[in-house]
Amino acid sequence: MPKVINAKGLGCGVPVIMAKKALENHDEVTVIVDDTPNLENLKILARYNRCFVDVMRDMDNSYLIKIKKMDN
């Protein structure tokens, strides 16, 4: 089951740290953020860790970023 992290309103960098820690114990993490810098930083984290990343925009203008480890 994927881990869901609600990181709306958190400062820059905090959602990345939360996602990185969650990926240590989960194969899939969904992070919800409400600003573009956190979105971009999470995409960088996913690429750096060779993960699949999918971004959806919610009706309240928040972003749902699904980060999934790729099968080796």
NORVENFEN-V115961 format. One record per pair of residues at least 6 apart in sequence whose C-alpha atoms are under 8 Angstrom apart, sorted by the first residue. I is the first residue (numbers start at 1). J is the second residue. D is the distance in whole Angstrom. If there is no record, write none. Layout:
I/J/D, I/J/D
//
This chain:
1/28/8, 2/26/7, 2/27/7, 2/28/5, 2/29/5, 2/30/7, 3/22/7, 3/26/7, 3/28/6, 3/29/5, 3/30/6, 4/29/6, 4/30/5, 4/31/6, 4/32/8, 5/18/8, 5/19/8, 5/29/8, 5/30/6, 5/31/5, 5/32/6, 6/31/6, 6/32/5, 6/33/7, 7/14/8, 7/15/6, 7/31/7, 7/32/5, 7/33/5, 7/34/8, 8/32/6, 8/33/4, 8/34/5, 8/35/8, 8/62/8, 9/33/7, 9/34/7, 10/33/8, 12/37/7, 12/38/6, 13/38/7, 13/41/7, 15/31/7, 15/33/8, 15/38/7, 15/42/8, 16/38/7, 16/41/7, 16/42/6, 16/45/7, 19/29/7, 19/31/7, 19/42/8, 20/45/8, 22/29/7, 23/29/7, 27/68/6, 27/69/5, 28/66/7, 28/67/6, 28/68/4, 28/69/6, 29/66/6, 29/67/5, 29/68/6, 30/64/7, 30/65/5, 30/66/4, 30/67/6, 31/63/8, 31/64/6, 31/65/5, 31/66/7, 32/62/7, 32/63/6, 32/64/5, 32/65/6, 33/39/7, 33/62/6, 33/63/5, 33/64/7, 34/61/7, 34/62/4, 34/63/6, 35/62/7, 35/63/8, 39/63/7, 39/65/7, 42/65/8, 43/53/7, 46/52/7, 46/53/6, 46/67/6, 47/53/8, 49/69/8, 50/69/7, 50/70/7, 51/67/6, 51/68/5, 51/69/5, 51/70/5, 52/66/8, 52/67/6, 52/68/5, 52/69/6, 52/70/6, 53/65/7, 53/66/6, 53/67/5, 53/68/6, 54/65/6, 54/66/5, 54/67/7, 55/63/7, 55/64/6, 55/65/5, 55/66/6, 56/63/6, 56/64/5, 56/65/7, 57/63/5, 57/64/6, 58/64/7
//
